[in-house]
Amino acid sequence: MGKGKRHSMKDKSDSAIWSELKAGEREALRVLFERYYNELLQYAVKLSYNRSLAKDCVQELFYRIWDRRTFLGDITSVKAYLWVSLRRDLFKAMSRDEKHFEPEDYLSLMKC
């Protein structure tokens, strides 16, 4: 794949990239990952206060999207889909993870 195609992929809308991802275009996944990874990670860290868990959940989200790409439907907002999916996954992981903070821990962190 040439650099010209990579550059043009970055210029596409989220909806166009989503369509290409569903069609099996790996470059589409890479572009979405680069576009949203840092924001998603920051969001997950704010929710969980656990950077390691946050990183795992964000990476797992992109892995799962790629793994299930043939079953993905059309969506109106890729960004909203990513945020809602991450929040759901993060809360599931936190409920399974005995090492996550309790609500009282969040309050003590906020006072620092």
Order of alpha helices (4+ residues) and beta strands (2+ residues): alpha-alpha-alpha-alpha-alpha-alpha
